[in-house]
Amino acid sequence: MGTRRDSCRNPALKSASIPRKKAVDLTETTVIIPSYNSSATIEAAVQSALAQTVPVNVITVDDGSRDDTVQKLQALARENSRLCVLQQPRNQGPSAARNRAIAAAETPWIAILDADDYMHPDRIRRMLQVARAESLDIVADDLIRVADAPSPITGTRLWSDDPIGCISIDLARFVRENIGKNTGSRRELGYLKPLMRVGFLKTHGIAYDESMRLAEDYDLYARALSANARFGLIDPCGYFSVDYPNSLSKAYTSTELRPIVDTDIALLRKRHLSRDERQAISAHKALAHKQWAWVRLIEMTKKRDFRGAVRTFAAPPEVTMALVLRLCRHALGRDTIPHSGKSTPKRQAIEAMLAESNEQVGCHEAPATVLRSNGGNI
């Protein structure tokens, strides 16, 4: 096992070390990019971060890639002193990689960028402007989904098809906006990649849960909000989430799904939660438990572990009933996946979507009519 390095002091990468802060250093943000076998996309991601209109540091953490991702990163680092390249001794997942980068960051703000996505050059500046003006701990821009193509001119917004200005997000609202029945498939707020104030995270001891390889963002944002983080959601500033041909085909295991249930259970143990917050988290937990139970039932059946399959039904009544109903639908040859009632995202010109964030106004609560009913089904 290699030695864990929490700085950029690797002799082979001296040119990649992040400069120590000086009086004249105005850098406020570190962009964190975990990578794993990202050779095809890592250069575009890093270059989009380094091209920001305000100075930023960039820390990449390679999570045991077997391709030439590290070599490409090292070549980029030799050309830019603001890029730091760290390597995990073995694959440990995105949460561990992000935590290592956050520990090495020396700026008051961090921004997460996935290795297969990229940013508009003015994104960080716009977000910092809102964060300062509104005294936010977390500011997230509605991301833009684009096709895997050179210089796309159209895309779809993640959460809202229409301009939103700046919406204050509390814990109950955030959790409800992570229930597919409310948002539509793949439109949950857990997909957001916000700008976060490091001081707030450290003061409250909030880090990514390294046992999670799925929904780790939902977990961290929810815990931050439970600690009273000031969270603002604004119109797109230019986070481009690339839709790749196989991005929808991954099937998750019960081992990956179970920590989502455990996250909600841990949140519900907090005594200071309001009734509204408890209702929202309980609804999310029920949905996550149903999803886990169904996958677990299939796994146990395939293994011919019938005792394990039967134990899956030892769950809250709503989960057990959902399993029974889904088994009945399956036996009848019906579609076992419910469809959201929300319409398909509207494809729009990227230039027009970015223009909506030019004149951000003060953060506000969304009108009650915008709030969707909580709940979820299997």
Legacy VTK file of the C-alpha trace (Angstrom):
# vtk DataFile Version 3.0
C-alpha trace
ASCII
DATASET POLYDATA
POINTS 378 float
0.000 0.000 0.000
1.319 3.431 -0.918
1.793 6.276 1.517
-1.118 8.672 1.809
-0.079 12.166 0.694
-2.203 15.095 1.809
-0.297 17.787 -0.053
1.331 18.342 -3.408
4.859 17.716 -2.241
5.511 14.727 -4.443
9.027 15.396 -5.772
7.983 14.213 -9.209
5.321 16.910 -9.287
7.060 19.927 -7.794
5.784 22.123 -10.588
2.262 21.014 -9.754
2.321 22.226 -6.149
-0.357 24.737 -5.238
1.422 27.990 -4.295
1.312 28.943 -0.635
-0.975 31.857 0.021
0.650 35.255 -0.165
-0.690 38.697 0.517
-1.170 39.294 -3.202
-2.819 35.931 -3.883
-6.500 36.620 -4.570
-7.405 32.999 -5.200
-10.632 32.147 -3.383
-11.644 28.830 -4.910
-10.197 25.373 -5.399
-11.814 23.207 -8.068
-11.697 19.548 -7.045
-11.699 16.866 -9.740
-11.679 13.178 -8.765
-10.683 10.908 -11.626
-10.801 7.220 -12.416
-9.944 5.900 -15.864
-10.847 9.324 -17.258
-8.262 9.573 -20.002
-10.794 10.541 -22.679
-12.239 13.504 -20.756
-9.847 14.625 -18.013
-7.965 17.189 -20.090
-11.136 19.051 -21.093
-12.345 19.074 -17.478
-9.060 20.417 -16.082
-8.617 22.984 -18.833
-12.143 24.320 -18.267
-11.302 24.809 -14.594
-7.974 26.508 -15.293
-9.639 28.801 -17.856
-11.876 30.511 -15.272
-12.046 34.321 -15.422
-11.019 34.479 -11.750
-7.914 32.728 -10.450
-8.569 29.236 -9.099
-6.473 26.351 -7.849
-7.243 22.900 -9.201
-6.666 19.668 -7.292
-7.130 16.377 -9.083
-7.149 13.114 -7.161
-6.664 10.026 -9.265
-8.426 7.041 -7.724
-6.259 4.215 -9.023
-6.728 4.637 -12.763
-5.410 1.877 -14.986
-5.272 3.978 -18.134
-3.059 7.011 -18.856
-5.133 9.511 -16.858
-2.264 10.235 -14.456
0.238 10.771 -17.261
-2.074 13.302 -18.891
-2.587 15.086 -15.580
1.132 15.237 -14.882
1.737 16.730 -18.326
-0.869 19.427 -17.644
0.629 20.095 -14.207
4.057 20.722 -15.643
2.527 23.563 -17.664
0.428 25.154 -14.913
1.509 25.713 -11.306
-2.112 25.996 -10.154
-2.789 22.353 -10.909
-2.019 19.814 -8.198
-2.069 16.089 -8.944
-2.619 13.616 -6.120
-2.835 9.842 -6.426
-4.696 7.390 -4.220
-2.723 4.222 -3.376
-5.761 2.171 -4.483
-9.296 2.732 -5.699
-11.321 4.048 -2.747
-14.277 5.755 -4.444
-15.195 9.366 -5.211
-15.947 10.328 -1.599
-12.455 9.443 -0.389
-10.899 11.252 -3.350
-12.922 14.398 -2.680
-12.118 14.351 1.029
-8.422 14.124 0.300
-8.607 17.104 -2.031
-10.641 19.154 0.462
-8.008 18.439 3.123
-5.315 19.755 0.763
-7.256 22.847 -0.351
-6.051 26.195 0.994
-8.853 28.441 -0.234
-12.095 29.505 1.487
-14.268 27.938 -1.229
-14.279 24.609 -3.063
-16.150 23.524 -6.175
-16.612 19.926 -7.298
-16.190 19.058 -10.976
-16.612 15.529 -12.299
-13.852 14.312 -14.586
-16.253 13.786 -17.492
-17.892 17.232 -17.259
-16.662 20.789 -17.879
-17.410 24.424 -16.999
-18.039 27.760 -18.667
-15.074 30.145 -18.106
-17.151 32.643 -16.107
-18.940 30.132 -13.869
-16.912 30.489 -10.664
-16.903 34.289 -10.813
-20.684 34.436 -11.121
-21.198 32.005 -8.276
-18.758 33.782 -5.960
-20.580 37.035 -6.630
-23.892 35.526 -5.486
-22.300 33.746 -2.523
-20.828 37.006 -1.223
-23.924 39.112 -1.877
-26.244 36.635 -0.152
-23.842 35.453 2.594
-24.306 31.832 1.517
-22.492 28.722 2.692
-23.469 26.783 -0.432
-24.455 28.162 -3.818
-25.492 25.820 -6.633
-26.347 26.680 -10.202
-28.933 24.659 -12.097
-26.629 22.532 -14.226
-26.956 22.095 -17.980
-27.057 18.632 -19.501
-25.472 18.412 -22.940
-24.797 15.708 -25.480
-21.374 14.161 -25.900
-20.496 16.336 -28.891
-18.022 19.114 -29.696
-19.267 22.610 -28.753
-22.972 21.847 -28.184
-25.314 24.794 -28.678
-28.375 23.382 -26.903
-29.002 21.513 -23.673
-31.527 20.926 -20.906
-31.622 22.303 -17.386
-31.509 19.839 -14.521
-34.226 21.155 -12.234
-36.253 23.999 -13.725
-37.052 24.713 -17.355
-37.729 28.364 -16.463
-35.651 31.107 -14.791
-35.650 30.904 -10.985
-33.437 33.812 -9.894
-32.076 32.717 -6.515
-34.112 30.310 -4.391
-33.324 29.607 -0.747
-33.227 25.864 -0.208
-33.895 24.404 3.231
-33.574 20.795 4.351
-37.202 19.802 3.753
-37.250 21.351 0.287
-33.948 19.770 -0.670
-34.999 16.285 0.410
-38.342 16.525 -1.399
-36.516 17.604 -4.536
-34.605 14.325 -4.409
-37.730 12.190 -4.770
-38.227 11.154 -8.372
-42.021 11.337 -8.128
-41.681 15.060 -7.389
-38.916 16.011 -9.783
-38.985 13.564 -12.655
-36.319 11.024 -13.517
-32.733 12.291 -13.137
-33.821 15.804 -12.164
-33.061 15.509 -8.455
-31.115 18.252 -6.686
-28.546 15.712 -5.527
-26.966 15.974 -8.981
-25.939 19.584 -8.349
-22.251 20.507 -8.096
-22.184 23.603 -5.870
-19.635 26.047 -4.577
-19.160 25.345 -0.856
-17.566 27.342 1.941
-14.774 25.267 3.470
-15.041 27.001 6.834
-18.639 25.868 7.246
-17.815 22.246 6.388
-14.878 22.136 8.804
-16.714 23.925 11.622
-19.471 21.332 11.511
-17.229 18.342 10.791
-18.937 17.630 7.477
-17.129 15.488 4.919
-18.126 13.014 2.240
-19.120 9.604 3.593
-16.403 7.299 2.255
-18.650 4.255 2.568
-20.902 5.685 -0.154
-20.324 5.296 -3.876
-23.840 6.417 -4.759
-25.783 9.505 -3.592
-22.779 10.803 -1.652
-23.698 14.326 -2.775
-27.245 14.006 -1.435
-25.839 12.837 1.883
-23.375 15.708 2.264
-25.802 18.454 1.203
-28.517 17.096 3.502
-26.170 16.989 6.489
-24.996 20.523 5.728
-28.580 21.749 5.593
-29.371 19.952 8.854
-26.555 22.056 10.333
-28.349 25.201 9.061
-26.231 25.855 5.993
-27.425 28.817 3.939
-28.036 27.233 0.524
-28.961 29.191 -2.594
-30.003 27.690 -5.939
-29.553 29.955 -8.953
-29.934 29.885 -12.721
-27.235 28.173 -14.812
-23.750 29.673 -14.666
-22.209 26.994 -16.845
-21.731 23.576 -15.304
-22.041 21.231 -18.273
-22.984 17.671 -17.360
-22.294 15.463 -20.339
-24.784 12.714 -21.188
-22.818 9.751 -22.472
-24.455 6.856 -24.342
-24.101 4.430 -21.421
-24.791 6.900 -18.606
-28.311 5.542 -17.970
-27.523 1.844 -18.161
-25.747 1.224 -14.853
-27.570 -1.111 -12.479
-26.837 -0.546 -8.787
-26.393 -3.281 -6.204
-28.114 -3.499 -2.843
-24.724 -2.810 -1.232
-24.571 0.520 -3.056
-28.203 1.396 -2.318
-28.299 0.546 1.397
-26.206 3.557 2.586
-28.892 5.894 1.207
-31.406 4.356 3.612
-28.866 4.623 6.424
-28.279 8.304 5.622
-31.966 9.083 6.111
-32.104 7.016 9.293
-29.179 9.025 10.683
-30.856 12.308 9.722
-34.085 11.283 11.444
-32.159 10.741 14.690
-31.448 14.468 14.888
-33.674 15.909 17.602
-33.917 19.457 16.282
-35.747 18.556 13.043
-39.065 20.224 12.328
-42.186 18.225 11.527
-41.886 19.222 7.870
-38.277 18.055 7.732
-39.146 14.724 9.341
-41.972 14.142 6.881
-39.724 14.874 3.897
-36.876 12.657 5.123
-39.289 9.846 6.012
-40.752 9.960 2.494
-37.263 9.832 0.952
-36.247 6.972 3.273
-39.337 4.979 2.330
-38.549 5.320 -1.363
-34.883 4.418 -0.848
-35.863 1.425 1.298
-38.266 0.178 -1.391
-35.582 0.451 -4.067
-33.041 -1.344 -1.886
-35.486 -4.093 -0.922
-36.435 -4.818 -4.543
-32.814 -5.090 -5.675
-31.952 -7.172 -2.603
-34.851 -9.528 -3.315
-33.647 -10.059 -6.886
-30.069 -10.690 -5.729
-31.145 -13.235 -3.100
-33.408 -15.003 -5.594
-30.630 -15.249 -8.187
-28.337 -16.731 -5.525
-31.108 -19.135 -4.492
-30.764 -17.748 -0.992
-34.446 -18.086 -0.173
-33.984 -17.291 3.498
-32.330 -14.033 2.489
-35.190 -13.350 0.087
-37.766 -13.913 2.811
-35.853 -11.648 5.225
-36.219 -8.845 2.691
-39.906 -8.710 3.581
-39.045 -7.965 7.240
-39.478 -4.267 6.658
-41.912 -1.446 7.456
-45.443 -2.243 6.168
-45.272 0.252 3.301
-42.050 -1.357 2.045
-43.424 -4.878 2.349
-46.630 -3.887 0.557
-44.629 -2.226 -2.231
-42.598 -5.418 -2.695
-45.736 -7.519 -2.933
-47.342 -5.157 -5.444
-44.222 -5.034 -7.537
-43.964 -8.813 -7.564
-47.574 -8.968 -8.753
-46.888 -6.488 -11.560
-43.813 -8.448 -12.501
-45.762 -11.720 -12.580
-48.374 -10.102 -14.826
-45.657 -8.882 -17.191
-46.358 -5.228 -16.506
-43.824 -2.443 -16.341
-42.407 -2.504 -12.812
-40.869 0.945 -13.023
-43.269 3.818 -12.311
-43.124 6.834 -14.564
-42.903 10.360 -13.236
-45.674 12.746 -14.080
-43.216 15.557 -14.769
-42.720 16.490 -18.396
-39.534 15.870 -20.342
-36.923 18.633 -19.843
-37.171 21.408 -22.424
-34.232 21.688 -24.793
-32.967 25.256 -24.938
-30.138 27.312 -26.385
-27.171 27.291 -24.012
-26.480 30.977 -24.627
-30.016 31.863 -23.538
-29.792 29.719 -20.392
-26.529 31.364 -19.349
-27.981 34.826 -19.924
-30.615 34.100 -17.276
-27.969 34.184 -14.561
-26.459 37.540 -15.587
-28.839 39.544 -13.424
-29.170 37.511 -10.248
-31.468 38.992 -7.621
-31.666 38.358 -3.896
-32.466 34.832 -2.766
-36.118 34.193 -1.986
-38.406 31.403 -0.906
-40.156 29.673 -3.792
-43.919 30.280 -3.959
-45.952 27.629 -2.181
-47.519 26.593 -5.492
-44.103 25.514 -6.712
-43.638 23.091 -3.840
-44.472 19.579 -4.970
-46.163 17.049 -2.737
-43.781 14.719 -0.984
-43.875 11.012 -1.376
-42.580 8.442 -3.760
-43.368 4.978 -4.957
-41.495 1.903 -5.942
LINES 1 379
378 0 1 2 3 4 5 6 7 8 9 10 11 12 13 14 15 16 17 18 19 20 21 22 23 24 25 26 27 28 29 30 31 32 33 34 35 36 37 38 39 40 41 42 43 44 45 46 47 48 49 50 51 52 53 54 55 56 57 58 59 60 61 62 63 64 65 66 67 68 69 70 71 72 73 74 75 76 77 78 79 80 81 82 83 84 85 86 87 88 89 90 91 92 93 94 95 96 97 98 99 100 101 102 103 104 105 106 107 108 109 110 111 112 113 114 115 116 117 118 119 120 121 122 123 124 125 126 127 128 129 130 131 132 133 134 135 136 137 138 139 140 141 142 143 144 145 146 147 148 149 150 151 152 153 154 155 156 157 158 159 160 161 162 163 164 165 166 167 168 169 170 171 172 173 174 175 176 177 178 179 180 181 182 183 184 185 186 187 188 189 190 191 192 193 194 195 196 197 198 199 200 201 202 203 204 205 206 207 208 209 210 211 212 213 214 215 216 217 218 219 220 221 222 223 224 225 226 227 228 229 230 231 232 233 234 235 236 237 238 239 240 241 242 243 244 245 246 247 248 249 250 251 252 253 254 255 256 257 258 259 260 261 262 263 264 265 266 267 268 269 270 271 272 273 274 275 276 277 278 279 280 281 282 283 284 285 286 287 288 289 290 291 292 293 294 295 296 297 298 299 300 301 302 303 304 305 306 307 308 309 310 311 312 313 314 315 316 317 318 319 320 321 322 323 324 325 326 327 328 329 330 331 332 333 334 335 336 337 338 339 340 341 342 343 344 345 346 347 348 349 350 351 352 353 354 355 356 357 358 359 360 361 362 363 364 365 366 367 368 369 370 371 372 373 374 375 376 377
